[in-house]
Amino acid sequence: MTSQPLTAGAPALPDLNRPLVRWLVGGFWLLVAVINFSQSAVSDYINFDKIDWPRHVILSGGWLIWFFLTPLVVRIARCWSLEQNTWYRSLLFHLAAGLGIATIHWLTEAGLLRLIWTTNPIPLAIWLVKLSYKFHVNILIYFAVAGAYYALAYYHQYRTYQYEASRLELKTTQLEASLAQAQLQSLKMQLNPHFLFNTHHAIMSLVLQDRKEQAVRMLNRLSDLLRMTLESTHEPEIPLRQELEVVSLYLEIQQIRFENRLQVRMEVDPDCLPARVPNMFLQPLVENAVQHGIAPYARSGTIQLGVARRDSRLELTVCDSGPGLNGEAREGTGLRNTLQRLETMYGPDHRFTLENPASGGLLVTIQIPFRP
């Protein structure tokens, strides 16, 4: 039969060989001995009006034998734990060990009494009979010591599991945050080339049309836009005020491109300007509105941008004067990445809708938590 450890890596009781632990164990059994002595002495005084001090000192001193037996009991309990599959074998072993430890205590106490009590010595056989009354108590003490070890050991094990669970949860959260940040950065890296390609195409069109002044103005606005974008490239969220500046520069570039064909209206609640929003997430929506609501048509069109607070939510709307959905979803890099970024950053705590308003065109509505 092999011994069964509690659990690999499970925390055990403090080392009983350490001086502090020895002092604590010794102090506990000394306290028990003193309590037993005081009870016996008071009982003698009440019943016989006198106290047999030597007898009570010697008999109470038997409790101190447990100071030397406690490490042995703990070692046995450590080696024979009550595992789910082998508990019955461990229990049988503990029953045998309890009888053995009680016998050792019984014989040790009887021998010490025989050696110490030299005045009017009592035959050893009589001492054995007297001490036999404590035999069952010693068995119970064995199981009490073993039970205390199991209680403390499993408590330490529980605390260790709690710590490991908290550590793993923290590590998982950190990994999820790192993954989300990497995903956001990847999506933003897709948006930047997409935006630059479209702007470069617009500048080339102006140059080919010999509209050099407009091309220079557009390059200046593009330079300002790139500077603002690069300054906040590592921030997942920025103030709405900064995001609107980026959108305004982009719309200025598009107004240069389309001249009088593009009209812009902004209705922004000033109290919403400090609110934090995903970095570079409005520009793709505005670009989508320009591409589908303005660029394909020779007539003039309007882009409307609205920002308002709805209780604890921030509502942002982008509306164009194009044909609307017409039964077909507008699918593109900018719109798709915006949806993915909102899902990554807010999970279910966001709202994104596309609809055809009564006034015509396409209305994009986004609601996210208001975070000043």
Residue pairs with C-beta under 8 A, 6 or more apart in sequence:
1 89
1 93
3 79
3 80
4 79
4 80
4 81
4 83
4 86
4 90
5 78
5 79
5 81
6 12
6 78
6 81
6 153
6 154
6 157
7 81
7 157
9 160
10 153
10 156
10 157
10 160
11 153
11 156
11 157
11 159
11 160
12 78
12 153
12 156
13 74
13 78
13 149
13 152
13 153
13 156
14 21
15 21
16 22
16 25
16 70
16 71
16 74
25 67
25 70
26 64
26 67
29 63
29 64
29 66
29 67
29 70
30 64
30 67
32 63
32 66
33 60
33 61
33 62
33 63
33 64
34 60
36 59
36 60
36 63
37 56
37 57
37 60
40 56
40 59
40 60
41 51
41 53
41 56
44 50
44 51
44 52
44 56
45 51
54 117
54 119
55 117
58 112
58 113
58 116
58 117
59 113
61 112
62 105
62 109
62 112
62 131
62 134
65 105
65 108
65 109
65 112
66 105
66 141
66 145
69 101
69 104
69 105
70 145
72 101
73 97
73 101
73 142
73 145
73 146
73 149
74 145
74 146
74 149
76 93
76 94
76 97
76 146
77 94
77 145
77 146
77 149
77 150
78 149
78 153
80 90
80 93
80 94
80 97
81 90
81 150
82 90
82 91
82 150
83 90
94 142
94 143
94 146
97 142
98 139
98 142
98 143
99 139
101 138
101 139
101 142
102 135
102 136
102 138
102 139
102 142
103 135
105 138
106 128
106 131
106 132
106 134
106 135
106 138
109 131
109 134
110 124
110 127
110 128
110 131
113 127
113 131
114 121
114 124
114 127
180 344
180 345
181 236
183 340
183 344
184 236
184 278
184 341
184 344
184 345
187 337
187 340
187 341
187 344
188 233
188 279
188 280
188 337
188 341
190 333
190 337
191 280
191 283
191 284
191 333
191 334
191 337
192 229
192 280
194 284
194 333
194 334
195 250
195 283
195 284
195 287
195 334
198 287
198 291
199 218
199 222
199 253
202 218
202 253
202 254
202 257
203 215
203 218
203 219
203 222
205 257
206 212
206 214
206 215
206 218
206 256
206 257
207 215
214 256
214 257
217 256
218 253
218 256
218 257
221 249
221 252
221 253
221 256
222 253
224 249
225 246
225 249
225 250
225 253
228 242
228 245
228 246
228 249
229 246
229 280
232 238
232 242
232 279
233 279
235 279
236 278
236 279
236 345
237 276
237 277
237 278
237 279
237 345
237 371
238 276
238 277
238 279
239 273
239 274
239 275
239 276
239 277
240 272
240 273
240 274
240 275
240 276
240 277
240 307
240 314
241 273
241 274
243 277
243 279
243 280
243 281
243 282
244 266
244 268
244 273
244 282
244 305
244 307
246 280
246 282
246 283
247 282
247 283
247 286
247 305
250 283
250 286
250 287
251 262
251 264
251 286
251 303
254 262
254 290
254 294
255 262
255 264
258 294
258 295
260 300
261 294
261 298
261 299
261 300
261 301
262 290
262 294
262 300
262 301
262 302
262 303
263 300
263 301
263 302
263 303
264 302
264 303
264 304
264 305
265 302
265 303
265 304
265 305
266 304
266 305
266 306
267 304
267 305
267 306
267 307
267 308
268 305
268 306
268 307
269 307
269 308
269 309
271 309
272 307
272 308
272 309
272 314
272 370
274 372
275 309
275 314
275 370
275 371
275 372
276 371
276 372
277 314
277 316
277 368
278 341
278 342
278 345
278 368
281 338
281 341
281 342
282 305
282 316
282 318
283 334
284 333
284 334
284 335
284 337
284 338
285 318
285 334
285 335
285 338
285 364
285 366
286 303
286 305
286 318
287 334
288 318
288 330
288 332
288 334
288 335
288 364
289 303
289 318
289 319
289 320
289 322
289 362
289 364
290 303
290 320
291 332
292 320
292 322
292 330
292 362
293 301
293 303
293 320
293 321
293 322
293 323
293 361
293 362
294 301
294 303
294 320
294 321
294 322
296 322
297 322
301 320
301 321
301 322
302 320
302 321
303 318
303 319
303 320
303 321
304 317
304 318
304 319
304 320
305 316
305 317
305 318
305 319
306 315
306 316
306 317
306 319
307 314
307 315
307 316
307 317
308 315
309 315
309 370
310 367
312 369
312 370
313 367
313 368
313 369
313 370
314 367
314 368
314 369
314 370
314 371
315 365
315 366
315 367
316 365
316 366
316 367
316 368
317 363
317 364
317 365
317 366
318 363
318 364
319 357
319 361
319 362
319 363
319 364
320 361
320 362
321 360
321 361
322 361
322 362
323 360
323 361
324 356
324 360
324 361
324 362
325 354
325 355
325 356
325 362
329 354
330 354
330 362
338 352
339 352
342 350
342 352
342 366
342 368
343 350
346 368
346 369
349 368
349 369
350 366
350 367
350 368
350 369
351 365
351 366
351 367
351 368
352 364
352 365
352 366
353 364
353 365
354 362
354 363
354 364
355 362
355 363
355 365
356 362
356 363
357 363
